[in-house]
Amino acid sequence: MTTTSKTAKIVMGKTRLEAFSDGVLAILITIMVLEMKVPHGTELSALEPILPIFLSYVLSFMYLGIYWNNHHHMLHLVKQVSAGILWGNMHLLFWLSLIPFVTGWMGENHFAAAPTALYGVILLMAGNAYSILQRTIIAKEGKDSLLAKAIGKDYKGNLSLILYLSAIPIAFYQQWISQILYLVVALMWIIPDRRIERTLKNIG
């Protein structure tokens, strides 16, 4: 009598990766809002000194929200994770974790040149880390995977990196131009990635 045993393939799920990422981003937003100190005065004019801090908080809140939304969309197309994907995700979270620091430095110094430039460096590194994570996922799941089909040549992602690279040196001459470029990139991504939504709709 011959006994045939079947070994089930064990797949590493993505649940813990999603939960950990969500928790980190929630903590980062909390840290940023705690950086805004309540003024002692009761007049509206007492809010004027913290206006730059508030504006930098709004911009960074947008960015963290954008990363959360697009990260959430991207992971819907991921079937399983690997060690490379886990480390790619940690690499992304490392750069995002520095956003509260550069946000506070930029706001406290009224968008001075060096803080504004460093803010762009962190955005550039975070954007690059996101691209690396995407490529790591595609390498794991194949060039014909849903994510590969969704992002295609990733023109929008590449344009974002170019705008960051432009904004960093400009910050030492005209900080307001750099701020506009940061805002332009944020507005480009404020709506969750439609490429992924279309792919999900097609397979739905």
Secondary structure, DSSP 8 states (H G I E B T S, - for coil): -------------SHHHHHHHHHHHHHHHHHHHHTS---S--SGGGGGGGHHHHHHHHHHHHHHHHHHHHHHHHHHT-----HHHHHHHHHHHHHHHTHHHHHHHHHHTTT-HHHHHHHHHHHHHHHHHHHHHHHHHHHHH-TTSHHHHHHTT-HHHHHHHHHHHHHHHHTTT-HHHHHHHHHHHHHHHSS--HHHHHHHHHH-
